[in-house]
Amino acid sequence: MDLKLERIAAWAGLVFMVAFGLSFCLIAGLIPPLSPTSSAQEIRQHLINDKIRMRFGIAVMMLASPLAFGFIVAITLRLRQIEGRLGVLSLCQFAAGIVFPIGFMFPAMILGVATYRPESRPPELTLMLNDVFWMIFVGIVGTLVVQAVCVALGVLIDRGPHPVLPRWVGYFNLWCAVLFVPGGSIVLFNDGPLAWNGAFAFWVPLVVFGTWMVLMPVMMLRSINEQNTRERHDSGTLDGCPRSESPEMRHPVAT
């Protein structure tokens, strides 16, 4: 039962990615982001023009974000398999991971406020809400860096007879951690590749995050299935039959 629940938690990561990605990109239309150099009036008019679709997309984003909690728990349990208990890596990953869905959910709420009555407030207030949304949404990458580093270290120190995750997953997470870092620079730049709509601060981390959110659940599901197979084999039952019985004993041939 524990492994079944862990499998569901891993699947939650994929469901989160699909639901959040579709609502963020297609429904709310937040891709590409408006430039940080946009004027208050431009931001206000954009939110007024796309108010309905953005509010629908934001609603789905807020509903989808909590699904990521299951994904975080699944990673934590995989790291616990490596450490043999809840250790430094699994707990650090869990602590950072708890912030990650909140860092998606609350900015969505802030943008929801901005789109709720944009025509009835001063443009400067709408501009501020838009700034807060992007600052938190993109700037939250520090938590992803911690998660990726914890996963990488866990995978690379795993010396068990049956590695929980392949070593290349560890190196992949190290590269993810490095490529997430530029997202933390957005507070320093209003334009260019390190602004919140720039190539290094937004587009590269976005592609890396999407890849990470697909690959990690898939690899965890594979790991869970392998553990389940080993446990069934060790307990003496495989494919629902005792190991001690040969195929001939299970299916006697009539003579």
Phi and psi restraints in degrees (value plus and minus 20) as a CYANA .aco file:
   2 ASP   PHI     -79.8   -39.8
   2 ASP   PSI     -63.4   -23.4
   3 LEU   PHI     -89.7   -49.7
   3 LEU   PSI     -52.8   -12.8
   4 LYS   PHI     -84.4   -44.4
   4 LYS   PSI     -63.6   -23.6
   5 LEU   PHI     -86.4   -46.4
   5 LEU   PSI     -57.4   -17.4
   6 GLU   PHI     -85.0   -45.0
   6 GLU   PSI     -56.7   -16.7
   7 ARG   PHI     -84.7   -44.7
   7 ARG   PSI     -62.0   -22.0
   8 ILE   PHI     -81.8   -41.8
   8 ILE   PSI     -61.2   -21.2
   9 ALA   PHI     -82.6   -42.6
   9 ALA   PSI     -59.8   -19.8
  10 ALA   PHI     -86.1   -46.1
  10 ALA   PSI     -61.2   -21.2
  11 TRP   PHI     -81.7   -41.7
  11 TRP   PSI     -52.0   -12.0
  12 ALA   PHI     -78.7   -38.7
  12 ALA   PSI     -52.3   -12.3
  13 GLY   PHI     -83.1   -43.1
  13 GLY   PSI     -62.2   -22.2
  14 LEU   PHI     -88.0   -48.0
  14 LEU   PSI     -61.0   -21.0
  15 VAL   PHI     -83.1   -43.1
  15 VAL   PSI     -62.5   -22.5
  16 PHE   PHI     -77.9   -37.9
  16 PHE   PSI     -67.2   -27.2
  17 MET   PHI     -82.3   -42.3
  17 MET   PSI     -62.9   -22.9
  18 VAL   PHI     -86.9   -46.9
  18 VAL   PSI     -68.9   -28.9
  19 ALA   PHI     -86.2   -46.2
  19 ALA   PSI     -66.0   -26.0
  20 PHE   PHI     -88.6   -48.6
  20 PHE   PSI     -62.3   -22.3
  21 GLY   PHI     -82.5   -42.5
  21 GLY   PSI     -64.8   -24.8
  22 LEU   PHI     -84.8   -44.8
  22 LEU   PSI     -62.0   -22.0
  23 SER   PHI     -89.4   -49.4
  23 SER   PSI     -58.4   -18.4
  24 PHE   PHI     -89.9   -49.9
  24 PHE   PSI     -66.4   -26.4
  25 CYS   PHI    -104.4   -64.4
  25 CYS   PSI     -66.9   -26.9
  26 LEU   PHI    -115.7   -75.7
  26 LEU   PSI     -68.8   -28.8
  27 ILE   PHI     -95.4   -55.4
  27 ILE   PSI     -76.5   -36.5
  28 ALA   PHI     -94.6   -54.6
  28 ALA   PSI     -42.4    -2.4
  29 GLY   PHI      46.2    86.2
  29 GLY   PSI      19.3    59.3
  30 LEU   PHI    -107.9   -67.9
  30 LEU   PSI     -16.0    24.0
  31 ILE   PHI    -134.2   -94.2
  31 ILE   PSI     106.2   146.2
  32 PRO   PHI     -97.1   -57.1
  32 PRO   PSI     136.7   176.7
  33 PRO   PHI     -88.3   -48.3
  33 PRO   PSI     130.1   170.1
  34 LEU   PHI     -86.4   -46.4
  34 LEU   PSI     126.6   166.6
  35 SER   PHI     -87.8   -47.8
  35 SER   PSI     123.6   163.6
  36 PRO   PHI     -81.3   -41.3
  36 PRO   PSI     -38.0     2.0
  37 THR   PHI    -107.1   -67.1
  37 THR   PSI     -20.2    19.8
  38 SER   PHI     -83.0   -43.0
  38 SER   PSI     124.6   164.6
  39 SER   PHI     -97.5   -57.5
  39 SER   PSI     144.2   184.2
  40 ALA   PHI     -79.5   -39.5
  40 ALA   PSI     -59.9   -19.9
  41 GLN   PHI     -87.5   -47.5
  41 GLN   PSI     -58.1   -18.1
  42 GLU   PHI     -84.7   -44.7
  42 GLU   PSI     -63.3   -23.3
  43 ILE   PHI     -83.1   -43.1
  43 ILE   PSI     -66.7   -26.7
  44 ARG   PHI     -79.3   -39.3
  44 ARG   PSI     -66.4   -26.4
  45 GLN   PHI     -86.2   -46.2
  45 GLN   PSI     -57.0   -17.0
  46 HIS   PHI     -82.5   -42.5
  46 HIS   PSI     -64.4   -24.4
  47 LEU   PHI     -87.6   -47.6
  47 LEU   PSI     -54.0   -14.0
  48 ILE   PHI     -87.5   -47.5
  48 ILE   PSI     -64.5   -24.5
  49 ASN   PHI     -85.4   -45.4
  49 ASN   PSI     -58.8   -18.8
  50 ASP   PHI    -128.8   -88.8
  50 ASP   PSI       5.1    45.1
  51 LYS   PHI     -77.9   -37.9
  51 LYS   PSI     -66.7   -26.7
  52 ILE   PHI     -87.4   -47.4
  52 ILE   PSI     -70.2   -30.2
  53 ARG   PHI     -85.1   -45.1
  53 ARG   PSI     -57.1   -17.1
  54 MET   PHI     -86.6   -46.6
  54 MET   PSI     -59.0   -19.0
  55 ARG   PHI     -87.0   -47.0
  55 ARG   PSI     -57.7   -17.7
  56 PHE   PHI     -83.7   -43.7
  56 PHE   PSI     -66.5   -26.5
  57 GLY   PHI     -82.4   -42.4
  57 GLY   PSI     -61.3   -21.3
  58 ILE   PHI     -84.5   -44.5
  58 ILE   PSI     -58.3   -18.3
  59 ALA   PHI     -81.0   -41.0
  59 ALA   PSI     -63.2   -23.2
  60 VAL   PHI     -86.8   -46.8
  60 VAL   PSI     -59.1   -19.1
  61 MET   PHI     -79.5   -39.5
  61 MET   PSI     -63.5   -23.5
  62 MET   PHI     -87.3   -47.3
  62 MET   PSI     -56.2   -16.2
  63 LEU   PHI     -93.9   -53.9
  63 LEU   PSI     -53.7   -13.7
  64 ALA   PHI     -98.1   -58.1
  64 ALA   PSI     -50.8   -10.8
  65 SER   PHI     -75.3   -35.3
  65 SER   PSI     -63.3   -23.3
  66 PRO   PHI     -82.3   -42.3
  66 PRO   PSI     -39.0     1.0
  67 LEU   PHI     -80.6   -40.6
  67 LEU   PSI     -46.5    -6.5
  68 ALA   PHI     -86.7   -46.7
  68 ALA   PSI     -39.3     0.7
  69 PHE   PHI     -81.8   -41.8
  69 PHE   PSI     -59.8   -19.8
  70 GLY   PHI     -81.8   -41.8
  70 GLY   PSI     -62.0   -22.0
  71 PHE   PHI     -79.5   -39.5
  71 PHE   PSI     -62.9   -22.9
  72 ILE   PHI     -83.0   -43.0
  72 ILE   PSI     -63.5   -23.5
  73 VAL   PHI     -83.7   -43.7
  73 VAL   PSI     -59.7   -19.7
  74 ALA   PHI     -82.2   -42.2
  74 ALA   PSI     -62.1   -22.1
  75 ILE   PHI     -82.7   -42.7
  75 ILE   PSI     -63.2   -23.2
  76 THR   PHI     -78.7   -38.7
  76 THR   PSI     -62.8   -22.8
  77 LEU   PHI     -89.4   -49.4
  77 LEU   PSI     -52.6   -12.6
  78 ARG   PHI     -87.5   -47.5
  78 ARG   PSI     -60.7   -20.7
  79 LEU   PHI     -87.0   -47.0
  79 LEU   PSI     -53.2   -13.2
  80 ARG   PHI     -84.6   -44.6
  80 ARG   PSI     -53.8   -13.8
  81 GLN   PHI     -79.6   -39.6
  81 GLN   PSI     -57.2   -17.2
  82 ILE   PHI     -93.6   -53.6
  82 ILE   PSI     -66.2   -26.2
  83 GLU   PHI     -97.9   -57.9
  83 GLU   PSI     -37.6     2.4
  84 GLY   PHI      63.4   103.4
  84 GLY   PSI     -22.9    17.1
  85 ARG   PHI    -189.8  -149.8
  85 ARG   PSI     159.2   199.2
  86 LEU   PHI     -97.1   -57.1
  86 LEU   PSI      79.8   119.8
  87 GLY   PHI    -128.0   -88.0
  87 GLY   PSI    -183.6  -143.6
  88 VAL   PHI     -81.6   -41.6
  88 VAL   PSI     -66.7   -26.7
  89 LEU   PHI     -86.9   -46.9
  89 LEU   PSI     -66.4   -26.4
  90 SER   PHI     -85.1   -45.1
  90 SER   PSI     -59.7   -19.7
  91 LEU   PHI     -93.7   -53.7
  91 LEU   PSI     -58.0   -18.0
  92 CYS   PHI     -84.5   -44.5
  92 CYS   PSI     -62.8   -22.8
  93 GLN   PHI     -81.4   -41.4
  93 GLN   PSI     -61.5   -21.5
  94 PHE   PHI     -84.7   -44.7
  94 PHE   PSI     -64.7   -24.7
  95 ALA   PHI     -82.5   -42.5
  95 ALA   PSI     -64.8   -24.8
  96 ALA   PHI     -88.5   -48.5
  96 ALA   PSI     -57.4   -17.4
  97 GLY   PHI     -86.0   -46.0
  97 GLY   PSI     -52.3   -12.3
  98 ILE   PHI     -82.2   -42.2
  98 ILE   PSI     -53.6   -13.6
  99 VAL   PHI     -93.8   -53.8
  99 VAL   PSI     -49.3    -9.3
 100 PHE   PHI     -82.3   -42.3
 100 PHE   PSI     -70.6   -30.6
 101 PRO   PHI     -88.4   -48.4
 101 PRO   PSI     -51.4   -11.4
 102 ILE   PHI     -84.4   -44.4
 102 ILE   PSI     -56.8   -16.8
 103 GLY   PHI     -88.3   -48.3
 103 GLY   PSI     -31.7     8.3
 104 PHE   PHI    -117.6   -77.6
 104 PHE   PSI     -58.9   -18.9
 105 MET   PHI     -91.0   -51.0
 105 MET   PSI     -67.7   -27.7
 106 PHE   PHI     -90.9   -50.9
 106 PHE   PSI     -59.8   -19.8
 107 PRO   PHI     -79.3   -39.3
 107 PRO   PSI     -56.2   -16.2
 108 ALA   PHI     -82.3   -42.3
 108 ALA   PSI     -58.2   -18.2
 109 MET   PHI     -84.1   -44.1
 109 MET   PSI     -60.6   -20.6
 110 ILE   PHI     -83.6   -43.6
 110 ILE   PSI     -63.4   -23.4
 111 LEU   PHI     -86.4   -46.4
 111 LEU   PSI     -52.8   -12.8
 112 GLY   PHI     -81.0   -41.0
 112 GLY   PSI     -59.8   -19.8
 113 VAL   PHI     -82.2   -42.2
 113 VAL   PSI     -61.9   -21.9
 114 ALA   PHI     -82.5   -42.5
 114 ALA   PSI     -55.0   -15.0
 115 THR   PHI    -111.2   -71.2
 115 THR   PSI     -23.1    16.9
 116 TYR   PHI     -91.5   -51.5
 116 TYR   PSI     -70.4   -30.4
 117 ARG   PHI    -160.2  -120.2
 117 ARG   PSI      40.5    80.5
 118 PRO   PHI     -85.2   -45.2
 118 PRO   PSI     -45.8    -5.8
 119 GLU   PHI     -99.0   -59.0
 119 GLU   PSI     -32.2     7.8
 120 SER   PHI    -128.8   -88.8
 120 SER   PSI     -10.1    29.9
 121 ARG   PHI    -149.4  -109.4
 121 ARG   PSI     139.6   179.6
 122 PRO   PHI     -79.7   -39.7
 122 PRO   PSI     121.4   161.4
 123 PRO   PHI     -75.7   -35.7
 123 PRO   PSI     -51.8   -11.8
 124 GLU   PHI     -84.3   -44.3
 124 GLU   PSI     -54.1   -14.1
 125 LEU   PHI     -90.0   -50.0
 125 LEU   PSI     -60.7   -20.7
 126 THR   PHI     -83.5   -43.5
 126 THR   PSI     -60.5   -20.5
 127 LEU   PHI     -80.2   -40.2
 127 LEU   PSI     -62.9   -22.9
 128 MET   PHI     -83.4   -43.4
 128 MET   PSI     -63.6   -23.6
 129 LEU   PHI     -83.2   -43.2
 129 LEU   PSI     -59.4   -19.4
 130 ASN   PHI     -84.2   -44.2
 130 ASN   PSI     -61.8   -21.8
 131 ASP   PHI     -81.4   -41.4
 131 ASP   PSI     -64.1   -24.1
 132 VAL   PHI     -82.8   -42.8
 132 VAL   PSI     -61.0   -21.0
 133 PHE   PHI     -76.8   -36.8
 133 PHE   PSI     -73.1   -33.1
 134 TRP   PHI     -90.8   -50.8
 134 TRP   PSI     -54.4   -14.4
 135 MET   PHI     -81.7   -41.7
 135 MET   PSI     -62.9   -22.9
 136 ILE   PHI     -96.4   -56.4
 136 ILE   PSI     -65.3   -25.3
 137 PHE   PHI     -81.3   -41.3
 137 PHE   PSI     -64.3   -24.3
 138 VAL   PHI    -107.0   -67.0
 138 VAL   PSI     -57.7   -17.7
 139 GLY   PHI     -92.5   -52.5
 139 GLY   PSI     -26.7    13.3
 140 ILE   PHI     -95.6   -55.6
 140 ILE   PSI     -18.5    21.5
 141 VAL   PHI     -79.2   -39.2
 141 VAL   PSI     -39.4     0.6
 142 GLY   PHI     -77.5   -37.5
 142 GLY   PSI     -56.2   -16.2
 143 THR   PHI     -87.2   -47.2
 143 THR   PSI     -56.8   -16.8
 144 LEU   PHI     -87.4   -47.4
 144 LEU   PSI     -55.0   -15.0
 145 VAL   PHI     -81.9   -41.9
 145 VAL   PSI     -66.1   -26.1
 146 VAL   PHI     -81.3   -41.3
 146 VAL   PSI     -65.4   -25.4
 147 GLN   PHI     -79.5   -39.5
 147 GLN   PSI     -68.8   -28.8
 148 ALA   PHI     -82.9   -42.9
 148 ALA   PSI     -60.1   -20.1
 149 VAL   PHI     -85.8   -45.8
 149 VAL   PSI     -62.3   -22.3
 150 CYS   PHI     -82.3   -42.3
 150 CYS   PSI     -64.0   -24.0
 151 VAL   PHI     -84.1   -44.1
 151 VAL   PSI     -64.0   -24.0
 152 ALA   PHI     -80.0   -40.0
 152 ALA   PSI     -68.1   -28.1
 153 LEU   PHI     -82.8   -42.8
 153 LEU   PSI     -61.5   -21.5
 154 GLY   PHI     -80.9   -40.9
 154 GLY   PSI     -65.6   -25.6
 155 VAL   PHI     -85.8   -45.8
 155 VAL   PSI     -61.2   -21.2
 156 LEU   PHI     -95.4   -55.4
 156 LEU   PSI     -42.2    -2.2
 157 ILE   PHI    -114.5   -74.5
 157 ILE   PSI     -22.5    17.5
 158 ASP   PHI     -89.9   -49.9
 158 ASP   PSI      94.0   134.0
 159 ARG   PHI    -138.7   -98.7
 159 ARG   PSI       1.2    41.2
 160 GLY   PHI     -91.5   -51.5
 160 GLY   PSI     143.5   183.5
 161 PRO   PHI     -84.7   -44.7
 161 PRO   PSI     -45.3    -5.3
 162 HIS   PHI    -146.4  -106.4
 162 HIS   PSI      69.2   109.2
 163 PRO   PHI     -73.6   -33.6
 163 PRO   PSI     115.8   155.8
 164 VAL   PHI     -85.5   -45.5
 164 VAL   PSI     -61.5   -21.5
 165 LEU   PHI    -155.9  -115.9
 165 LEU   PSI     128.2   168.2
 166 PRO   PHI     -81.4   -41.4
 166 PRO   PSI     131.7   171.7
 167 ARG   PHI     -81.8   -41.8
 167 ARG   PSI     -51.9   -11.9
 168 TRP   PHI     -83.7   -43.7
 168 TRP   PSI     -46.2    -6.2
 169 VAL   PHI     -85.0   -45.0
 169 VAL   PSI     -54.6   -14.6
 170 GLY   PHI     -84.3   -44.3
 170 GLY   PSI     -66.8   -26.8
 171 TYR   PHI     -86.2   -46.2
 171 TYR   PSI     -56.5   -16.5
 172 PHE   PHI     -79.8   -39.8
 172 PHE   PSI     -63.3   -23.3
 173 ASN   PHI     -86.9   -46.9
 173 ASN   PSI     -53.8   -13.8
 174 LEU   PHI     -82.9   -42.9
 174 LEU   PSI     -63.2   -23.2
 175 TRP   PHI     -85.2   -45.2
 175 TRP   PSI     -58.6   -18.6
 176 CYS   PHI     -79.6   -39.6
 176 CYS   PSI     -64.7   -24.7
 177 ALA   PHI     -78.4   -38.4
 177 ALA   PSI     -63.7   -23.7
 178 VAL   PHI     -84.5   -44.5
 178 VAL   PSI     -63.0   -23.0
 179 LEU   PHI     -96.5   -56.5
 179 LEU   PSI     -38.9     1.1
 180 PHE   PHI     -94.8   -54.8
 180 PHE   PSI     -49.1    -9.1
 181 VAL   PHI     -74.4   -34.4
 181 VAL   PSI     -63.4   -23.4
 182 PRO   PHI     -78.1   -38.1
 182 PRO   PSI     -41.6    -1.6
 183 GLY   PHI     -82.1   -42.1
 183 GLY   PSI     -42.1    -2.1
 184 GLY   PHI     -98.6   -58.6
 184 GLY   PSI     -22.1    17.9
 185 SER   PHI    -113.2   -73.2
 185 SER   PSI     -21.2    18.8
 186 ILE   PHI     -84.0   -44.0
 186 ILE   PSI     -45.3    -5.3
 187 VAL   PHI     -89.4   -49.4
 187 VAL   PSI     -34.5     5.5
 188 LEU   PHI    -113.6   -73.6
 188 LEU   PSI     -37.8     2.2
 189 PHE   PHI    -150.6  -110.6
 189 PHE   PSI     118.3   158.3
 190 ASN   PHI    -117.1   -77.1
 190 ASN   PSI     -37.5     2.5
 191 ASP   PHI    -173.3  -133.3
 191 ASP   PSI     154.1   194.1
 192 GLY   PHI      73.5   113.5
 192 GLY   PSI    -195.9  -155.9
 193 PRO   PHI     -88.2   -48.2
 193 PRO   PSI     -34.6     5.4
 194 LEU   PHI    -127.8   -87.8
 194 LEU   PSI     -10.3    29.7
 195 ALA   PHI     -99.2   -59.2
 195 ALA   PSI     151.9   191.9
 196 TRP   PHI     -87.6   -47.6
 196 TRP   PSI     -33.4     6.6
 197 ASN   PHI    -130.7   -90.7
 197 ASN   PSI      -6.3    33.7
 198 GLY   PHI    -104.2   -64.2
 198 GLY   PSI     146.8   186.8
 199 ALA   PHI     -82.6   -42.6
 199 ALA   PSI     -66.6   -26.6
 200 PHE   PHI    -103.3   -63.3
 200 PHE   PSI     -52.0   -12.0
 201 ALA   PHI    -107.5   -67.5
 201 ALA   PSI     -46.3    -6.3
 202 PHE   PHI    -138.7   -98.7
 202 PHE   PSI     -77.8   -37.8
 203 TRP   PHI     -88.5   -48.5
 203 TRP   PSI     -64.7   -24.7
 204 VAL   PHI     -84.3   -44.3
 204 VAL   PSI     -70.6   -30.6
 205 PRO   PHI     -79.8   -39.8
 205 PRO   PSI     -53.9   -13.9
 206 LEU   PHI     -83.9   -43.9
 206 LEU   PSI     -66.5   -26.5
 207 VAL   PHI     -85.1   -45.1
 207 VAL   PSI     -62.4   -22.4
 208 VAL   PHI     -84.6   -44.6
 208 VAL   PSI     -63.2   -23.2
 209 PHE   PHI     -82.1   -42.1
 209 PHE   PSI     -64.4   -24.4
 210 GLY   PHI     -80.6   -40.6
 210 GLY   PSI     -62.0   -22.0
 211 THR   PHI     -84.1   -44.1
 211 THR   PSI     -64.4   -24.4
 212 TRP   PHI     -81.5   -41.5
 212 TRP   PSI     -61.7   -21.7
 213 MET   PHI     -91.5   -51.5
 213 MET   PSI     -37.8     2.2
 214 VAL   PHI    -113.0   -73.0
 214 VAL   PSI     -66.1   -26.1
 215 LEU   PHI     -87.7   -47.7
 215 LEU   PSI     -62.7   -22.7
 216 MET   PHI     -83.5   -43.5
 216 MET   PSI     -67.4   -27.4
 217 PRO   PHI     -80.0   -40.0
 217 PRO   PSI     -58.9   -18.9
 218 VAL   PHI     -83.1   -43.1
 218 VAL   PSI     -64.5   -24.5
 219 MET   PHI     -89.7   -49.7
 219 MET   PSI     -54.0   -14.0
 220 MET   PHI     -88.6   -48.6
 220 MET   PSI     -59.8   -19.8
 221 LEU   PHI     -81.6   -41.6
 221 LEU   PSI     -60.5   -20.5
 222 ARG   PHI     -82.4   -42.4
 222 ARG   PSI     -64.0   -24.0
 223 SER   PHI     -82.9   -42.9
 223 SER   PSI     -61.8   -21.8
 224 ILE   PHI     -84.2   -44.2
 224 ILE   PSI     -63.4   -23.4
 225 ASN   PHI     -83.2   -43.2
 225 ASN   PSI     -59.9   -19.9
 226 GLU   PHI     -85.6   -45.6
 226 GLU   PSI     -61.3   -21.3
 227 GLN   PHI     -83.9   -43.9
 227 GLN   PSI     -60.5   -20.5
 228 ASN   PHI     -82.3   -42.3
 228 ASN   PSI     -62.4   -22.4
 229 THR   PHI     -83.0   -43.0
 229 THR   PSI     -63.9   -23.9
 230 ARG   PHI     -83.3   -43.3
 230 ARG   PSI     -62.8   -22.8
 231 GLU   PHI     -86.3   -46.3
 231 GLU   PSI     -59.0   -19.0
 232 ARG   PHI     -86.5   -46.5
 232 ARG   PSI     -58.2   -18.2
 233 HIS   PHI     -86.5   -46.5
 233 HIS   PSI     -64.0   -24.0
 234 ASP   PHI     -89.1   -49.1
 234 ASP   PSI     -49.2    -9.2
 235 SER   PHI     -99.7   -59.7
 235 SER   PSI     -27.9    12.1
 236 GLY   PHI      77.3   117.3
 236 GLY   PSI     -12.8    27.2
 237 THR   PHI    -147.3  -107.3
 237 THR   PSI     106.7   146.7
 238 LEU   PHI    -159.0  -119.0
 238 LEU   PSI     106.0   146.0
 239 ASP   PHI      40.8    80.8
 239 ASP   PSI      10.3    50.3
 240 GLY   PHI      60.1   100.1
 240 GLY   PSI     -14.0    26.0
 241 CYS   PHI    -144.3  -104.3
 241 CYS   PSI     125.9   165.9
 242 PRO   PHI     -81.0   -41.0
 242 PRO   PSI     120.6   160.6
 243 ARG   PHI     -85.1   -45.1
 243 ARG   PSI     -48.0    -8.0
 244 SER   PHI     -89.3   -49.3
 244 SER   PSI     -37.2     2.8
 245 GLU   PHI    -109.8   -69.8
 245 GLU   PSI     112.6   152.6
 246 SER   PHI    -100.3   -60.3
 246 SER   PSI     142.7   182.7
 247 PRO   PHI     -74.7   -34.7
 247 PRO   PSI     -55.0   -15.0
 248 GLU   PHI     -87.5   -47.5
 248 GLU   PSI     -55.1   -15.1
 249 MET   PHI     -90.7   -50.7
 249 MET   PSI     -55.9   -15.9
 250 ARG   PHI     -94.1   -54.1
 250 ARG   PSI     -53.9   -13.9
 251 HIS   PHI    -149.4  -109.4
 251 HIS   PSI      55.6    95.6
 252 PRO   PHI     -80.4   -40.4
 252 PRO   PSI     121.1   161.1
 253 VAL   PHI    -111.8   -71.8
 253 VAL   PSI     107.6   147.6
 254 ALA   PHI     -87.8   -47.8
 254 ALA   PSI     118.4   158.4
